[in-house]
Amino acid sequence: MPSPNTPTLNLAQRKHLRRLGHDRKAIVLIGQAGISPTVIAELERALNDHELVKVKARVGDRDARAEILTTLAASTRSELVQRVGNVALFYRRHRSKPGIVLPD
């Protein structure tokens, strides 16, 4: 669920971001301890550096994982582009120097 400050991506933009994220490696890893301020700070840094970040959440069940990923998106003002199993793709446009050009 996007935060009020993040525009919602349309279908073409989501597809474009999924294509770009396909070959990326997970930068942020979440273990059984779940999210912490350190994990949120690491995702913030990664989004500032890359705009499109793959996160691997190795958490117990599907519901817990969904809650953690939704919380991460809200905490970082990013958008959860895709979730497949324990891997999620987050996007947040860089404010001053966007590097990813989204289709209309």
Backbone bond lengths (Angstrom), bond angles and torsions (degrees), N, CA, C in turn:
res aa  C-N    CA-C-N  psi(-1)  N-CA   C-N-CA  omega(-1)  CA-C   N-CA-C  phi
1 M - - - 1.457 - - 1.527 109.06 -
2 P 1.315 119.67 122.57 1.460 121.84 -177.98 1.515 110.70 -73.36
3 S 1.311 115.04 152.05 1.456 119.06 175.48 1.523 108.77 -78.78
4 P 1.344 118.43 164.89 1.462 120.37 -178.72 1.525 113.61 -61.10
5 N 1.343 117.80 -23.19 1.463 120.77 -178.02 1.526 112.80 -85.97
6 T 1.337 117.52 -9.48 1.451 121.32 -176.89 1.516 109.52 -105.78
7 P 1.331 117.59 124.12 1.462 118.35 177.45 1.521 110.10 -67.39
8 T 1.305 115.77 145.74 1.451 120.62 178.53 1.522 109.40 -76.94
9 L 1.311 115.51 136.11 1.461 120.82 -179.85 1.520 109.98 -81.20
10 N 1.332 116.09 142.00 1.461 119.13 175.54 1.536 109.21 -85.37
11 L 1.318 116.93 176.22 1.462 122.13 -174.92 1.528 112.38 -61.14
12 A 1.321 117.25 -43.39 1.469 120.54 -179.85 1.525 111.18 -63.66
13 Q 1.323 116.70 -39.15 1.463 120.60 178.85 1.529 110.87 -67.54
14 R 1.331 116.74 -41.77 1.467 120.42 177.42 1.533 110.97 -61.03
15 K 1.329 116.90 -44.23 1.464 120.70 179.00 1.526 110.81 -61.72
16 H 1.317 116.21 -42.47 1.466 121.51 179.18 1.530 110.16 -60.84
17 L 1.327 116.41 -46.53 1.465 120.58 -179.60 1.523 111.54 -66.48
18 R 1.326 117.58 -36.84 1.474 120.18 177.35 1.527 110.70 -63.81
19 R 1.345 116.32 -39.67 1.475 119.62 176.79 1.531 110.44 -62.56
20 L 1.325 116.33 -44.70 1.465 119.96 179.93 1.529 111.88 -65.21
21 G 1.308 116.82 -35.29 1.459 120.85 -176.17 1.514 114.88 -83.76
22 H 1.322 116.82 -11.82 1.458 120.76 -174.42 1.533 113.53 -54.27
23 D 1.312 117.98 -48.08 1.467 121.99 -175.33 1.523 113.90 -90.41
24 R 1.314 117.96 -0.36 1.465 120.45 -179.12 1.527 110.63 -75.08
25 K 1.301 114.40 150.40 1.461 121.34 175.25 1.523 108.55 -90.21
26 A 1.327 116.26 152.67 1.463 120.70 176.21 1.530 108.81 -67.23
27 I 1.320 115.92 127.41 1.463 121.60 -179.27 1.521 110.43 -95.25
28 V 1.325 116.23 -36.53 1.461 121.48 -178.08 1.522 108.09 -111.18
29 L 1.332 115.39 130.61 1.456 121.53 179.81 1.530 108.82 -117.54
30 I 1.328 115.63 133.97 1.458 121.11 179.04 1.517 107.27 -117.01
31 G 1.335 115.78 124.01 1.455 120.69 -179.03 1.520 111.80 -96.43
32 Q 1.314 115.75 -166.72 1.457 122.25 -177.04 1.528 112.84 -62.09
33 A 1.312 118.29 -21.72 1.470 121.13 179.13 1.523 111.97 -71.35
34 G 1.329 117.40 -15.13 1.464 120.83 178.57 1.516 112.46 83.42
35 I 1.336 115.10 -158.00 1.464 118.52 -177.28 1.524 110.31 -87.73
36 S 1.304 113.89 150.76 1.459 122.82 178.28 1.525 106.96 -142.49
37 P 1.320 117.38 169.97 1.467 118.63 176.01 1.527 112.68 -56.92
38 T 1.315 117.42 -31.10 1.463 121.21 178.90 1.526 111.06 -67.57
39 V 1.326 117.04 -41.72 1.470 120.86 178.75 1.525 110.12 -65.28
40 I 1.331 116.80 -42.47 1.467 120.87 178.33 1.527 110.31 -62.53
41 A 1.334 116.79 -43.46 1.465 120.91 178.92 1.527 111.11 -63.37
42 E 1.321 117.13 -38.58 1.471 120.58 179.00 1.525 110.99 -66.37
43 L 1.327 117.31 -41.08 1.467 119.91 177.08 1.524 110.68 -66.49
44 E 1.323 117.48 -39.28 1.481 121.37 175.55 1.525 110.24 -56.20
45 R 1.338 115.84 -49.07 1.461 120.67 -178.64 1.530 110.29 -62.36
46 A 1.326 116.35 -43.92 1.464 120.30 -179.01 1.530 111.16 -64.69
47 L 1.328 117.77 -40.93 1.469 120.73 177.96 1.524 111.21 -65.30
48 N 1.332 117.33 -37.94 1.466 120.55 177.25 1.527 111.08 -65.01
49 D 1.316 116.44 -35.80 1.461 120.76 -178.28 1.531 113.24 -81.63
50 H 1.336 117.25 -36.88 1.462 120.43 -168.88 1.526 116.04 -120.97
51 E 1.319 118.75 -17.58 1.467 125.03 -176.18 1.526 113.38 69.76
52 L 1.312 118.04 -41.17 1.460 123.37 -178.16 1.523 107.62 -119.79
53 V 1.340 116.17 117.46 1.461 120.24 -171.40 1.527 110.03 -131.22
54 K 1.309 114.75 134.64 1.460 121.25 175.51 1.528 108.06 -96.22
55 V 1.337 115.00 133.55 1.462 122.05 -178.44 1.524 108.12 -122.94
56 K 1.324 115.94 135.78 1.464 120.41 175.85 1.524 107.61 -110.33
57 A 1.333 116.02 121.16 1.470 121.97 -178.86 1.519 109.02 -113.22
58 R 1.310 116.36 104.80 1.462 121.21 178.76 1.525 108.33 -96.58
59 V 1.308 113.58 74.75 1.455 121.42 -176.96 1.521 107.63 -115.67
60 G 1.310 116.36 152.37 1.452 123.88 -175.65 1.507 117.93 -37.32
61 D 1.308 118.65 -82.68 1.462 120.21 -172.53 1.524 112.02 -112.59
62 R 1.318 114.98 172.99 1.464 122.48 -175.47 1.528 112.12 -61.91
63 D 1.336 117.23 -42.76 1.461 120.50 -178.17 1.525 111.97 -65.20
64 A 1.325 116.52 -42.38 1.472 120.18 178.00 1.519 110.28 -63.56
65 R 1.325 116.22 -41.58 1.471 121.06 179.20 1.525 110.53 -63.55
66 A 1.324 117.85 -43.36 1.471 121.57 179.59 1.527 110.31 -62.33
67 E 1.323 116.82 -41.84 1.462 120.47 179.29 1.532 111.76 -64.82
68 I 1.329 116.24 -42.26 1.469 120.65 179.04 1.527 110.55 -63.51
69 L 1.325 117.71 -44.20 1.468 120.58 -178.34 1.531 111.47 -67.36
70 T 1.323 117.05 -37.55 1.465 120.67 176.79 1.524 110.40 -65.97
71 T 1.317 116.94 -41.25 1.467 121.36 177.58 1.520 110.96 -63.76
72 L 1.323 116.95 -41.63 1.470 120.50 177.76 1.524 111.24 -61.33
73 A 1.320 117.22 -44.10 1.465 120.67 179.34 1.523 110.76 -61.24
74 A 1.317 117.02 -44.22 1.468 120.52 -179.91 1.527 111.03 -67.71
75 S 1.330 117.57 -40.57 1.465 121.75 -177.79 1.521 112.60 -67.34
76 T 1.312 116.75 -30.77 1.472 120.54 -177.64 1.526 112.98 -103.64
77 R 1.337 117.23 2.89 1.468 122.14 -178.26 1.524 110.67 54.71
78 S 1.328 115.20 41.02 1.459 121.19 179.11 1.515 109.13 -114.77
79 E 1.310 115.10 175.54 1.458 119.59 179.61 1.526 109.38 -116.24
80 L 1.313 115.07 132.86 1.452 121.23 175.50 1.528 107.15 -79.34
81 V 1.325 116.05 106.89 1.460 121.81 -174.80 1.517 110.97 -79.40
82 Q 1.324 116.06 -42.81 1.455 120.62 -174.64 1.522 109.58 -155.42
83 R 1.324 114.71 149.04 1.463 120.48 174.39 1.519 107.47 -138.80
84 V 1.327 115.85 122.50 1.459 121.67 177.39 1.528 106.52 -131.62
85 G 1.309 116.28 112.09 1.464 120.23 -178.28 1.511 110.65 61.52
86 N 1.316 116.17 -123.68 1.464 119.60 -179.44 1.532 112.80 -99.47
87 V 1.322 117.60 14.63 1.469 121.89 179.87 1.526 109.35 -115.65
88 A 1.336 115.06 133.65 1.464 121.05 -179.92 1.524 109.12 -129.22
89 L 1.320 115.16 152.86 1.459 122.05 179.76 1.526 108.33 -119.48
90 F 1.328 116.31 122.21 1.460 122.72 -179.04 1.524 109.95 -112.01
91 Y 1.322 115.58 145.55 1.468 121.16 178.68 1.524 109.54 -134.14
92 R 1.324 114.88 135.85 1.464 121.64 169.54 1.519 107.47 -146.97
93 R 1.313 115.50 122.47 1.459 121.88 -179.27 1.522 109.87 -64.56
94 H 1.326 116.11 135.69 1.460 121.03 176.82 1.518 108.09 -70.64
95 R 1.313 116.76 132.62 1.479 120.91 -173.86 1.517 113.20 -65.20
96 S 1.324 117.48 -46.53 1.469 118.70 -173.47 1.527 113.67 -99.13
97 K 1.339 117.50 -32.66 1.474 120.23 -177.87 1.524 110.46 -134.31
98 P 1.337 118.10 77.00 1.457 118.36 178.57 1.528 111.03 -66.44
99 G 1.324 116.14 133.39 1.457 120.90 -179.24 1.518 113.28 -102.33
100 I 1.323 116.50 -19.09 1.459 121.04 -179.26 1.530 108.60 -105.28
101 V 1.323 115.06 124.11 1.456 120.31 178.14 1.519 107.66 -96.14
102 L 1.330 115.61 119.69 1.463 121.11 -179.23 1.519 110.92 -91.32
103 P 1.330 117.51 142.37 1.477 119.81 174.78 1.530 109.80 -69.69
104 D 1.318 116.53 159.33 1.470 120.18 179.68 1.481 112.98 -78.81
